[in-house]
Amino acid sequence: MSMKKAVLLAAAALSLVACGKTYLDEPVAQNSIGFNTWTNNLTKARVQGSNEFTDGDTFAVYGYKSMSDNTGANTVFNGVTVKTTDGTTWTYDTPRFWDSNYDKYTFFAVSPASAVTGGTVDAQTGEITSASFTFDGKNNDILVADKKEVVKGDGPTFFNGFATVPLQFNHVASLVDIKIKKAPAFHSATVSVTAFKLSNIENKGAFSVNDAYTDSHPVATWSSLGTGEYLPADGVLPLTIDEDTNFPSENAAASSDIIKSLIVKPQDFVASNGTDPQKITLSYKIAVGDESIEYNDKNLYLADFDVVDDADQNDTKIGSWEPGKHYTLYITIGANAISFSASISNWTPADNGYHYLVK
């Protein structure tokens, strides 16, 4: 049996502007601090695997203004909810206005805005401590934005103070697909999956981001507060699987989806000989003509998945699900078919011959 993982990292982006002049006693609306997003790079929780914000999406924004040496810091946004109705235009209540008496603004954000409910965010460092989340597979695609600094007069569009603030968001959960296929040895057989379960999966925890943003990029870590299991969506089983005619190969080939766009908590994998390792429990049936054989409750350990689609598990192992990465796990069902060869033994001489003399 062989498995393979593939990774895909997804992200999303944003930018900001400072007004180049002092504000009037009655500031004009065009100079208010606005927000925007690059929707082609953002994934939202409401449609797993989608790369677009849409009606009802939100983020909570935090930020402060300060002098160039970070002195005189003054909080401007402290958990203000920014929302969209079309995925491109973002609004919030009670507009804030650019203050040219300061040299720069610094912003942080989390999406959806509810992701930080019950937790804490420091508006002047971007340090985040969330409440606990339970992952049911269809929720908690949580996004944390890069730290964004905007310097007064930074670029020609910033002199007039009319530009919006685009923030670059990053996934802090993991995305998993699981695909299954049969080896060419089963070309004439029908192979179907009759039962499938992911178990001992960490599905509850809290995330944190400290104030040491790496090159403005947030680094999220997760605690582990519980485990659970995941099953395929209703109607998936029994599943007749496709044949991978190129097996073994370093490139993924024909396969059938059994788990698609599963949002999971990032976690390290326990070795197969450890305590309660993360595993897949699989049952399947092989049918050839009128004969069928059932294989029930075979355990596949996630720590044993490797990066090459071949007949052994001796290559680089997957090791973990990391924040912001998309993993595809391939399971190949193979077997040693009963086969025959034939040969004919040589004639064995009976003594040296037999004689009869006719008189």
PATI-596715 format. One record per atom (N, C-alpha, C): x, y, z. Coordinates in steps of 0.1 Angstrom, whole numbers, plus 5000, padded with zeros to 4 digits. Example, Ala and Ser with C-alpha at 12.3 -4.5 7.8 and 13.67 -1.06 7.14 Angstrom:
513249435078
512349555078
513249675078
512849785071
513749895071
512950005079
This chain:
500849885000
500050005000
500950125000
500450244994
501350354992
500550484995
501150585000
500550705002
501450824998
500750934996
501551054993
500851174998
501651275002
501051395006
501451514997
500651604995
501051724988
500651844996
501451944995
501152065003
500752174994
499952254999
499652374992
499452485003
500252595001
500052695011
499252805004
498152855012
497352965007
497453085016
497253215011
497353335019
496453445013
496553575019
495653685014
496253815018
495853925011
496654045013
495954185014
496754295019
496154425023
497254545024
496854675024
497854785025
497254915030
498055005035
497455115042
498055255039
497455365043
497855495039
497755595050
498655695051
498555805060
498255935053
497456015060
497156145054
498356235054
498556315043
499756395043
499456545047
498356565054
498156705059
497356685072
497256795079
496556795092
495056795088
494256755098
492756745095
492056875099
490956895092
490157005095
489356975108
488757075113
487857045125
486656965120
486256975108
485256895102
485856805090
486456695093
487156625083
486256565072
486756565060
485956525049
485956365049
484856305044
484756165045
485756085037
486356155026
487256085017
488556055025
488856125036
490056105043
489956005055
488855945055
488655845066
489555715063
489955645073
490755525071
489855415066
490055365054
489255265049
490055135047
489355025044
490054895043
489554825030
490454745024
490154665012
490854535013
490554445004
491254315003
491454264989
492454184987
492654124974
491953984974
490753984970
489853864972
490353744964
491153754954
491653634947
492653554955
493053614967
494053544975
493553504989
492253514991
491653495004
490753375004
490853295015
489853185017
489053215029
487753195027
486853215038
486253085044
485853095057
485452975064
484052925059
483253005053
481852965050
481752865038
482752875029
482852785018
484252725018
484352595023
485652535024
486352525011
487652565011
488452564998
488252674989
487252764992
487052884983
488152984986
488453064975
489453174976
488853304975
487653324980
487053454979
486253484992
486353614996
485453665006
484053684999
483053685008
481753715002
480853775012
479553795009
478653865017
478653805032
478853895041
478753845055
480153825062
481253825054
482553805059
482953925067
483753905077
484254015086
485653995090
486254095095
487554085103
487554195114
488254165125
488354255136
489754325134
489754455134
491054535131
491454595144
492854605146
493454665157
494554745152
494954855159
496054935154
496255065161
497355125159
497755245166
498555345157
498555465161
499455565155
500555605164
501655635158
502855665166
503855755158
504955795165
505955865158
506855755152
507855795144
508655705136
509455615145
509855655157
510555575166
509655495176
508355495172
507355415180
506955485193
507455605196
507055675208
505655735205
504955775217
503655845216
502655755210
502755625212
501755535206
500355565212
499355565203
497955595206
497055505199
496355415206
495455315199
494355385192
494155345179
493055395171
491955295168
492355165166
491355055164
491654955175
490554905182
490754805192
489654705191
489654625180
488654525178
487454575170
487654675162
486554725154
486254625143
484954585141
484454495131
484354555118
485054505108
484954555094
484254445086
483254475078
482454375071
482254405057
481854305049
481554325035
480254265031
479654315021
478354255016
478554205002
479754234996
480054184982
481354124980
482154114991
483454054991
484654144986
484254264982
485254364978
485254494985
484054544989
483854664996
483754645011
484554705019
484654685033
484254815041
483354805051
482954915058
482954885073
483054995081
482954985096
482255105101
481655095113
480955205119
481955305125
481555435126
482255535132
483655545126
483755605114
485055615107
486155685116
487355635115
488555705120
489255785109
489955895112
490555975102
492055985104
492755985093
494255995093
494656115101
495656105109
496256215117
497656235113
497856345105
499256375100
500156425111
499656445123
500556475135
501456365139
501156245134
501856125137
502656075124
503656005126
504555955115
504055825108
503355745116
503055615110
501855555118
501155455111
500155375116
500555225115
500155145125
500455005125
499154935127
498854825119
497654755119
497854605121
496854545127
496754405129
495254365127
494954235123
493554205120
493454045121
492154005124
491853865125
490453845119
490353745110
489053715104
488753565106
487453535109
486353635111
486453715124
485753825125
485853905137
485553815150
484653725149
484353635160
485453545165
486453535157
487553435161
488253485173
488153605177
488853655189
487853685200
486653645198
485653655209
486053565221
486153625233
486553545244
488053535246
488853595236
490253595237
490753735239
492053755237
492653895239
493553925227
493554055223
494454105213
495054235218
496354245218
496954375221
497054465209
496354575209
496254655197
497554725194
498554725203
499854785200
500954695197
500754565199
501754465196
501354355186
499954335185
499454235177
499454095184
499854095196
499853965204
498453915206
498153785202
496853735203
496853605211
495853595220
495553475227
494053445225
493753335218
492353305215
491653225226
490353225226
489653125234
489752985227
489152885233
489252745227
488352735215
488752665205
487952625193
487752475192
486552435188
486352295184
486152285169
486952205163
486852195148
485952075144
484852115137
483952005132
484251975118
485252035112
485652005098
485052105088
484052185092
483452275083
483552415089
484452445099
484452575105
485952605108
486052725113
487352775119
488552775109
488152825097
489252865088
489653005092
490453015102
490753145109
491953205101
491853335099
492853415092
493453525101
494753535101
495453645109
496253725099
496153855099
496853935089
498253965093
499053985083
500454035085
500354175092
501354195100
501554325106
501754425095
501054535095
501054635084
501454775090
502554825086
502954965089
502755055077
502155175080
502055275069
502655405074
503655445066
504355565070
503755685062
503655795069
503155925063
503955955051
503155975040
503856015027
504555895020
504155775024
504755655019
504155625005
504755684994
504155654981
503355774976
503155794964
502455904958
500955904962
500255794963
498855794966
498655824981
499655814989
499455835003
499455985007
499956074998
499956215001
498656275003
497656224996
496256284996
495456215007
495856105012
495156035022
493855965018
493755935005
492555875000
492655724999
493855665000
493955524997
493455445009
493055325006
492555225016
493655145021
493355065032
494354985038
494154835034
494954775025
494754635022
495554555032
495054455039
495754365048
495954225042
497154175044
497454035039
497153935050
496153855047
495753755057
496353615055
496553535065
497153405065
496353305072
496153185067
495453075074
496253035086
495553015097
496252955109
495752815112
494752765105
494352625105
495052555094
494652425092
495152345081
494052295073
494252265060
493252215051
493752075046
492751975046
493151845043
492151785033
492751715022
491951635013
492551495014
491651395014
492051255014
491451185001
492351124993
491951064981
492350914981
491650834974
491850684974
491850634960
492650534957
492750474944
493150324945
493050264934
493550124933
494650104924
495550014927
496749984918
496349904906
497149914895
496849844883
496649694885
497149634895
496849484898
495349454898
494549564901
493149544903
492349594890
493049594879
492449654867
491049584864
491049454865
489749384862
488849364874
489249424885
488449404898
487749534901
486649524908
485949644913
486349654928
486949764931
487349794945
486549904951
485849884962
485049984968
485249994983
485250124988
485450155002
484050145009
484050065019
482750045026
482650115040
483850155046
483850225058
485150305059
485050425065
486250515066
486050605078
487150615086
487150705097
488450755100
488550885104
489750945109
489550955124
490550905132
490350905146
491550945154
491450975167
492451035175
493051165170
492151245163
492651365157
492351475167
493451555170
493251675179
492251775172
491151795179
490151875173
489751995181
490452015192
490052125201
491352195206
491352325206
492552395211
492352545210
493352615214
493452765213
494752805206
494652915198
495852955191
496453085197
497653105195
498353235200
499353285190
499453415189
500453475181
501153575190
502553565191
503253655200
503553785192
504253875199
504454005193
505654005183
506353895182
507553885173
507053835159
506353925152
505953895138
507253875130
507353765123
508553735115
508453805102
509253905099
509153985086
507654025084
507054075095
505654115096
504654005095
505153875094
504253765092
503953705106
502653675109
502353615122
502653465122
503153425134
503553285136
502553225146
501653145142
500653095152
501052955157
500752935170
500952815177
499652765183
499452635184
498152585189
498352495202
497452505211
497452415222
496552295218
496652185226
495752075223
494852045235
493552055233
492652045245
491651935243
491751845232
490851735231
491051675217
490451555216
490551475203
489151435199
489051395186
487751345181
488051265168
486951255160
487051175148
486251245137
486551215124
485951265113
485551155104
484351165098
483751065088
483551135075
483551065064
483151125051
481751185051
481551275042
480251335041
479151235038
477951265042
476851165039
476751145024
476551015020
476350975006
477650934999
478850955006
480050925000
480250764999
479950695010
480150555010
478850475007
478950355001
480150294996
480750374984
482050364982
482650444971
483450344962
483150344949
483950264940
485050354935
486250304937
487450394935
488050374921
488750474917
489350484904
490750404904
491150374892
492450304890
493550404887
494750394894
495950464891
496750384881
496650404868
497350324859
498850354858
499250464865
500650494865
501450454878
500750384887
501350354899
502450244897
503550254903
504050354912
504550474904
504350594910
504850714903
505050824913
505950924910
506151034919
505051144918
504151124908
503151224905
501751154908
500951234915
499551174918
498751154905
498051044905
497251014893
495851004896
495050924888
493650914890
493350864904
492350924911
491950894924
490550944927
489950894937
488550934941
488651004955
487851114956
487751194968
486951114979
487551104991
486751045002
486551145013
487551235015
487451355024
487851475016
487051575016
487351695007
487251825015
488251905015
488352035021
487952035036
488651955043
488451935058
489352035065
488752125073
489452225081
489852155094
491152155097
491552085109
492552165117
492652135130
493652195139
495052155136
495952245134
497352205132
497852115143
498652015140
499151915151
500251835146
501051785155
502151695153
501551555153
502051465145
501551325145
502351235155
501551145162
502151045171
502550925162
503750875165
504150755158
503250635160
503250545150
502250435150
502450345162
503550345168
503750265181
503650345193
503150475192
502950555203
501550545209
501150635218
499850625225
498850705217
497750635213
496650695206
497150775193
497850715184
498250785172
497050825163
497250935156
496250975146
496150865135
494950815131
494950705122
493650715113
493750645102
492550615094
492250465095
490950445098
490450305098
489650285086
490050185078
489450165064
488950025063
487750005056
487249875052
486949885037
487249785030
487049785016
486749645010
486149644998
485749514992
486349504978
486849384975
487449364961
486549254955
485949294943
485049204936
485549174922
485649044919
486048994906
485048894902
484248924892
483248824887
482248804899
481948684902
481048644913
481648634926
482948654927
483648644939
484048774945
483948794958
484348914965
484948884978
485948964981
486648954994
486549085002
486249075014
486149205023
487349205032
487849325033
488949355043
488449465052
488349435065
487749525075
488749575085
488449705088
489149775099
490649765098
491149805086
492649815084
493049955089
494049965098
494550085103
495750145095
495650265091
496650345085
497050455093
498250475097
498650575107
499250695099
498650815103
499050935095
500550965096
501250925107
502650955108
503450875097
502850775091
503550685082
503350735067
502450825064
502350885051
503650945047
504150915034
505350975030
505151055016
506251105011
506051194999
506251134986
506451004985
506650934972
505550824970
504950824959
503850734956
504450604951
504950524960
505550394956
505150284965
505750164964
505350054971
505950034985
506650134990
507150135004
506850265011
507150265024
506850385032
508150435038
509250435030
510550465035
511050605031
510150685026
510650825022
510250925033
510451055030
510251155040
508751155044
508551145057
507251135063
506551275064
505251275065
504551395066
504751465079
504751395090
505151455103
504051535111
503351615103
502351705110
501451775100
500451835105
499651935098
500052075103
500552155095
501052285099
500052405095
500152515103
499252625099
499452675085
498252705078
498352765065
498652675054
498752535056
499152445046
497952355042
497952325029
496952235023
497552095021
497051995027
497651865026
496651775018
497251695008
496451595001
497151455004
496351365010
496851235014
496251135004
497051054998
496650954988
496850814994
495750734993
495850594997
495650514985
496650424983
496550324972
496250184977
495150124972
494849984976
495549894966
496449814971
497149714962
497149584968
497449484961
497449344966
498349254957
498749144963
499449044955
498448944949
498148954937
497148864931
497748724930
496748634931
497148484930
497448464915
498648424912
499048404898
499648264897
499748214884
500248084881
501348094871
502247994871
503147974860
503147824858
503647774846
503547634843
504747584835
505147464837
506247404830
505947254829
506547184820
506447044818
507746974822
507646874831
508846804834
509346714823
510646704822
511246614812
510746464814
510646394803
510446254804
511546184812
511246094821
512246024829
512545884822
513745854818
514045724812
513745614822
513045504817
512745394825
513945294823
514845284833
516045204831
516745234818
517345134812
518045154799
517245094787
516045074789
515145014779
514844864782
513844814775
513444674777
513344604764
513644474764
513844404752
513044274751
512744234738
512044104736
512544054723
512943924724
513443864712
512443774706
512043794694
511043704687
511743604679
511443474682
512043364674
511143314664
